[in-house]
C-alpha cells in the first residue's frame, strides 16, 4: 500500500466514530447538544494526538518512522471540527425561528467560549489546506510555520472545551499532557530507546 492510500485509510478509520454520530444526528430524537460535545471531543482528541506525535517520537524513536501519518490525524481533527460546527448549527435551529439560527450564532460568536472555538477552527483551516504534497512544494519553507498553527489551534480548542463543554478537568488534563510531552522537545533524551 502506498503512502497516499495509507493516509486515506487511516483518515477513514479516524473518521468512523463521527459517521455514527452523523447518523444519530439525522434521527428525530437526536440529542444534538450531546452530539455537539461528542464531535468536539473527537476533534480535540485527534488534534492532541497530532501535536504530540513529534515529542512522542523523540521519547520513543521507532515512532519517528510513522510521523508522516500526522497528516491524516490532523485532517481527521479538522473533519471532526467541521462536523462539530455542523451539529452546532443544527442545535441552534432548535432555539430559533426558522432560518434564525444564524442570528443566534452571530449573537454569541464573540463570547469567550464560542470565540475560542472559532479561533481554533480558523487556525486549523490553514494547516488543513496545506496538508497535501502540492502545498508542500508551493510553500517550501513556509509550510512548516503553517503546520505549526496546530499548536495555537490546540490551545484555543482546549479553552473552548473547558468553557463551553463544561470539560474543564478534561481540558486541563489534556493541556498538561500536551505541555509535558512538548517539553521533551526542549530536553532531548541522552540515551536512545
C-alpha positions as CSV (number, residue, x, y, z in Angstrom):
1,X,0.0,0.0,0.0
2,X,1.4,3.4,-0.9
3,X,1.6,6.3,1.5
4,X,-1.4,8.1,-0.1
5,X,-3.6,5.1,0.3
6,X,-2.4,4.5,3.8
7,X,-3.1,8.1,4.8
8,X,-6.6,7.8,3.3
9,X,-7.2,4.6,5.1
10,X,-6.1,6.0,8.4
11,X,-8.2,9.1,7.9
12,X,-11.3,6.9,7.2
13,X,-10.6,4.9,10.4
14,X,-10.3,8.0,12.4
15,X,-13.5,9.5,11.0
16,X,-15.5,6.3,11.6
17,X,-16.8,7.3,15.0
18,X,-18.0,10.5,13.5
19,X,-20.0,8.6,10.9
20,X,-22.1,7.1,13.7
21,X,-22.6,10.5,15.3
22,X,-23.6,11.9,11.9
23,X,-26.2,9.1,11.5
24,X,-27.5,9.7,15.0
25,X,-28.0,13.4,14.2
26,X,-30.4,12.5,11.5
27,X,-32.8,10.8,13.9
28,X,-35.8,12.8,15.1
29,X,-35.0,12.1,18.8
30,X,-31.3,13.1,18.5
31,X,-29.7,14.8,21.4
32,X,-27.9,17.4,19.4
33,X,-26.2,19.0,22.4
34,X,-24.6,15.7,23.3
35,X,-23.6,15.1,19.7
36,X,-22.0,18.6,19.5
37,X,-20.0,17.8,22.6
38,X,-19.0,14.3,21.3
39,X,-17.8,15.7,18.0
40,X,-15.8,18.4,19.8
41,X,-14.2,15.7,22.0
42,X,-13.2,13.7,19.0
43,X,-11.8,16.8,17.3
44,X,-9.8,17.7,20.4
45,X,-8.5,14.1,20.8
46,X,-7.2,13.9,17.2
47,X,-5.7,17.4,17.4
48,X,-3.9,16.5,20.7
49,X,-2.6,13.3,19.1
50,X,-1.4,15.3,16.0
51,X,0.5,17.8,18.1
52,X,2.2,15.3,20.4
53,X,3.4,12.8,17.8
54,X,6.7,14.6,17.4
55,X,7.5,14.8,21.1
56,X,6.4,11.1,21.5
57,X,8.8,10.2,18.6
58,X,11.6,11.9,20.5
59,X,10.8,9.7,23.5
60,X,10.4,6.6,21.5
61,X,12.4,6.6,18.3
62,X,10.5,3.8,16.4
63,X,7.6,6.2,16.3
64,X,9.6,8.6,14.2
65,X,9.1,6.4,11.1
66,X,5.4,7.0,11.5
67,X,5.4,10.8,11.7
68,X,4.2,11.0,8.1
69,X,0.8,9.8,9.5
70,X,0.3,13.1,11.3
71,X,-1.3,14.4,8.1
72,X,-4.2,12.0,8.4
73,X,-4.6,12.6,12.1
74,X,-4.6,16.4,11.6
75,X,-7.1,16.2,8.8
76,X,-9.3,14.0,11.0
77,X,-9.2,16.7,13.7
78,X,-10.3,19.3,11.1
79,X,-13.0,17.0,9.8
80,X,-14.3,16.4,13.3
81,X,-14.2,20.2,13.8
82,X,-16.4,20.7,10.7
83,X,-18.8,18.0,12.0
84,X,-18.8,19.8,15.4
85,X,-19.7,23.1,13.6
86,X,-22.4,21.5,11.5
87,X,-24.1,19.9,14.6
88,X,-23.7,23.3,16.4
89,X,-25.7,25.0,13.6
90,X,-28.3,22.2,13.8
91,X,-28.6,22.6,17.6
92,X,-29.0,26.3,17.2
93,X,-32.0,25.8,14.9
94,X,-33.8,24.3,17.9
95,X,-33.6,27.6,19.8
96,X,-34.6,29.9,16.9
97,X,-37.3,30.8,14.4
98,X,-36.8,29.0,11.1
99,X,-33.7,30.5,9.4
100,X,-32.9,32.5,12.5
101,X,-30.1,30.2,13.8
102,X,-27.5,32.5,12.1
103,X,-28.6,35.5,14.1
104,X,-28.2,33.4,17.3
105,X,-24.8,32.2,16.2
106,X,-23.7,35.7,15.4
107,X,-25.0,37.0,18.8
108,X,-22.9,34.5,20.8
109,X,-19.9,34.4,18.4
110,X,-17.9,36.9,20.5
111,X,-18.5,35.3,23.9
112,X,-15.2,33.9,25.1
113,X,-16.2,30.2,25.0
114,X,-17.5,30.4,21.4
115,X,-14.9,32.8,20.2
116,X,-12.1,30.3,21.2
117,X,-13.9,27.7,19.1
118,X,-14.0,29.9,16.0
119,X,-10.3,30.8,16.5
120,X,-9.4,27.2,16.8
121,X,-11.3,26.4,13.6
122,X,-9.7,29.2,11.6
123,X,-6.2,28.3,12.8
124,X,-6.9,24.6,11.8
125,X,-8.1,25.7,8.3
126,X,-4.7,26.8,7.0
127,X,-2.8,23.6,8.0
128,X,-5.7,21.5,6.6
129,X,-5.5,23.4,3.3
130,X,-1.7,22.9,3.3
131,X,-1.8,19.2,4.1
132,X,-1.0,18.0,0.6
133,X,2.1,17.4,-1.5
134,X,1.3,20.3,-3.9
135,X,1.0,22.8,-1.0
136,X,4.3,21.5,0.5
137,X,6.0,22.1,-2.8
138,X,4.4,25.5,-3.3
139,X,5.0,26.8,0.2
140,X,8.5,25.3,0.6
141,X,10.0,26.7,3.9
142,X,6.7,28.4,4.8
143,X,5.0,25.1,5.0
144,X,6.3,24.3,8.5
145,X,5.1,27.5,10.1
146,X,1.7,27.0,8.6
147,X,1.6,23.5,10.1
148,X,2.7,24.9,13.5
149,X,-0.6,26.8,13.6
150,X,-1.9,23.5,15.1
151,X,-0.3,24.5,18.4
152,X,-2.3,27.7,18.9
153,X,-5.3,25.9,17.5
154,X,-5.0,23.2,20.2
155,X,-4.7,25.9,22.9
156,X,-7.8,27.7,21.6
157,X,-9.7,24.4,21.3
158,X,-8.7,23.5,24.9
159,X,-10.1,26.8,26.0
160,X,-13.3,26.3,24.1
161,X,-13.6,22.8,25.5
162,X,-13.1,24.0,29.1
163,X,-15.6,26.8,28.9
164,X,-18.3,25.7,26.6
165,X,-18.5,22.0,27.1
166,X,-18.0,22.0,30.9
167,X,-15.0,19.9,30.5
168,X,-12.5,22.0,32.5
169,X,-10.9,19.0,34.2
170,X,-10.5,17.0,30.9
171,X,-9.2,20.1,29.1
172,X,-6.6,20.7,31.8
173,X,-5.6,17.1,31.8
174,X,-5.1,17.2,28.0
175,X,-3.2,20.5,28.3
176,X,-0.9,19.0,31.0
177,X,-0.2,16.0,28.8
178,X,0.5,18.1,25.7
179,X,2.6,20.6,27.7
180,X,4.6,17.8,29.3
181,X,5.3,16.0,26.1
182,X,6.1,19.2,24.4
183,X,8.8,19.9,27.0
184,X,10.5,16.8,25.7
185,X,11.4,18.7,22.5
186,X,13.5,21.1,24.6
187,X,15.1,18.5,26.8
188,X,16.1,15.7,24.4
189,X,16.9,12.3,25.9
190,X,20.6,11.5,26.2
191,X,20.1,7.8,25.5
192,X,18.4,6.2,22.6
193,X,15.4,3.8,23.2
